[in-house]
C-alpha cells in the first residue's frame, strides 16, 4: 500500500486490488473517493489542503461520506460498498448517527448532479436488490 498525506487529506494506492483512493477530512466530516492514478500521482504533501481537496473532488467518485456538522445530527452515506478496497485505512463503518438507507441513497444519487458518477453502479446495485 502506497500512502500520501497532507493537510486535510490522505490518498493511497492499493496494489493488491489495483485501486486508488483518497479521503478528504474537514471539521469532523470526511469523504472517501475513488481517484484515477493521475490524481494520485499529482498529489503532494506540499500542496495546500484546498488544492488537494479540489483535485480529489473534481476527478474522483465519492464512495463514502460521514457528515458531523452543526446543521443537524450526524449521518453516513455509503455510495459504494466497495469503499474499503479504495481506502482500506478507513475504519469508520459504525460512526455516530444514522446511515442512510439504500433507497434514500439511490434517490440522492439520481437527484444530485454532484453524485452523477455513482449513477451507473447504484442502478446496477438496485437491479440486483430487486432480483432477490
TAVEN-V79099 format. One record per pair of residues at least 12 apart in sequence whose ideal C-beta (glycine too) atoms are under 10 Angstrom apart, sorted by sequence separation. I is the first residue (numbers start at 0). J is the second residue. D is the distance in whole Angstrom. If there is no record, write none. Layout:
i = (I;I)
j = (J;J)
d = (D;D)
This chain:
i = (0;1;9;10;20;21;42;63;64;65;105;108;109;0;1;8;9;10;19;20;21;38;41;42;63;64;104;105;108;109;0;8;9;19;20;41;62;63;64;107;108;0;7;8;9;18;19;39;61;62;63;77;106;7;8;18;19;38;39;62;63;75;105;109;7;8;19;21;37;38;41;61;62;63;75;104;105;108;1;3;4;6;7;18;19;21;60;61;62;63;64;75;7;17;19;20;38;39;60;62;63;75;105;9;19;34;38;39;62;63;74;75;101;104;105;8;19;21;34;37;38;61;62;73;74;75;77;78;80;104;7;8;9;10;12;30;34;62;63;73;74;75;76;77;11;19;25;32;35;62;63;72;73;74;75;76;101;102;105;8;10;12;24;25;31;32;34;35;62;65;72;73;74;75;77;101;23;30;33;34;35;60;71;72;74;79;30;32;33;34;59;63;65;78;102;12;25;32;33;62;65;67;76;77;78;101;10;11;12;23;24;31;32;33;63;66;67;76;10;23;30;31;32;33;63;65;67;74;78;10;21;23;31;32;65;66;78;10;21;30;31;32;65;76;10;23;30;31;32;76;9;21;22;23;30;31;65;8;21;29;30;31;20;21;29;30;64;3;8;23;28;29;30;78;3;5;21;28;29;1;4;5;6;8;21;23;27;28;29;76;78;79;3;5;6;20;27;28;78;81;3;4;5;6;7;8;19;20;22;27;28;64;80;3;5;6;7;8;10;21;22;23;24;25;26;27;79;5;6;7;8;9;20;26;27;78;79;3;5;6;8;20;25;26;78;6;7;8;10;80;5;6;7;10;28;33;79;5;6;8;9;27;28;30;31;32;33;78;4;5;8;31;61;3;30;31;33;10;33;32;64;31;33;34;31;33;34;61;32;33;61;31;32;60;62;31;60;61;62;30;60;61;29;31;56;59;60;31;58;62;22;29;31;60;20;29;18;20;22;20;21;22;16;20;21;29;18;19;20;22;16;17;18;19;20;22;16;18;20;15;16;18;20;22;13;13;16;13;15;12;13;11;13;10;11;13;10;11;9;11;11;9;9;33;32;33;2;0;0)
j = (12;13;21;22;32;33;54;75;76;77;117;120;121;13;14;21;22;23;32;33;34;51;54;55;76;77;117;118;121;122;14;22;23;33;34;55;76;77;78;121;122;15;22;23;24;33;34;54;76;77;78;92;121;23;24;34;35;54;55;78;79;91;121;125;24;25;36;38;54;55;58;78;79;80;92;121;122;125;19;21;22;24;25;36;37;39;78;79;80;81;82;93;26;36;38;39;57;58;79;81;82;94;124;29;39;54;58;59;82;83;94;95;121;124;125;29;40;42;55;58;59;82;83;94;95;96;98;99;101;125;29;30;31;32;34;52;56;84;85;95;96;97;98;99;34;42;48;55;58;85;86;95;96;97;98;99;124;125;128;32;34;36;48;49;55;56;58;59;86;89;96;97;98;99;101;125;48;55;58;59;60;85;96;97;99;104;56;58;59;60;85;89;91;104;128;39;52;59;60;89;92;94;103;104;105;128;38;39;40;51;52;59;60;61;91;94;95;104;39;52;59;60;61;62;92;94;96;103;107;40;51;53;61;62;95;96;108;41;52;61;62;63;96;107;42;55;62;63;64;108;42;54;55;56;63;64;98;42;55;63;64;65;55;56;64;65;99;39;44;59;64;65;66;114;40;42;58;65;66;39;42;43;44;46;59;61;65;66;67;114;116;117;42;44;45;59;66;67;117;120;43;44;45;46;47;48;59;60;62;67;68;104;120;44;46;47;48;49;51;62;63;64;65;66;67;68;120;47;48;49;50;51;62;68;69;120;121;46;48;49;51;63;68;69;121;50;51;52;54;124;50;51;52;55;73;78;124;51;52;54;55;73;74;76;77;78;79;124;51;52;55;78;108;51;78;79;81;59;82;82;114;82;84;85;83;85;86;113;85;86;114;85;86;114;116;86;115;116;117;86;116;117;86;88;113;116;117;89;116;120;82;89;91;120;82;91;81;83;85;84;85;86;81;85;86;94;84;85;86;88;83;84;85;86;87;89;84;86;88;84;85;87;89;91;83;84;87;85;87;85;86;85;87;85;86;88;86;87;86;88;89;88;89;116;116;117;88;87;88)
d = (7;9;7;8;6;8;7;8;5;10;9;9;8;6;7;6;5;9;9;6;5;9;6;8;7;8;9;9;5;9;7;7;9;7;6;10;10;6;7;9;9;8;9;5;8;7;5;10;8;8;7;8;10;7;7;9;7;6;9;5;7;8;5;10;5;9;6;7;10;6;9;6;4;9;8;7;8;10;9;9;9;9;6;10;9;7;8;8;9;10;10;9;9;9;7;9;9;10;8;7;4;6;8;9;5;8;5;10;4;9;9;9;9;10;6;10;9;7;6;7;7;9;9;7;9;6;6;9;10;10;9;10;10;9;10;9;10;9;9;5;5;7;7;7;10;10;8;6;6;6;7;9;3;5;4;5;8;9;9;10;7;8;9;10;10;7;6;8;7;9;6;8;7;7;9;8;9;9;10;4;10;9;9;7;6;10;8;8;6;8;9;7;6;6;9;6;8;3;5;9;10;7;8;7;10;7;8;8;9;8;9;9;6;8;8;10;7;6;6;5;9;10;6;6;9;5;7;10;9;10;8;10;7;6;9;8;7;10;9;5;5;9;8;7;5;6;8;4;10;9;10;9;9;7;7;8;9;7;5;8;5;9;10;9;8;8;9;7;10;9;8;6;9;7;9;7;9;6;9;8;9;7;8;8;6;9;9;5;9;9;9;7;5;5;10;8;9;5;5;9;7;6;8;8;9;6;9;10;10;4;6;10;10;7;6;7;4;10;8;10;9;10;10;10;8;7;6;8;4;8;10;10;7;7;9;8;8;10;6;9;5;10;9;9;7;10;7;6;10;8;9;8;6;7;8;10;8;5;10;9;10;8;10;9;10;10;8;10;10;10;6;9;10;9;9;9;9;10;8;9;10;5;9;8;9;5;10;8;7;9;7;7;8;9;10;4;9;7;8;10;4;7;10;10;9;8;6;5;10;10;10;8;9;9;8;8;8;9;9;8;8;6;9;3;7;9;5;7;4;8;10;10;5;10;8;6;5;9;9;9;8;9;8;10;9;6;9;7;9;10;8;8;6;10;7;10;9;7;8;7;10;7;9;9;10;10;8;7;8)
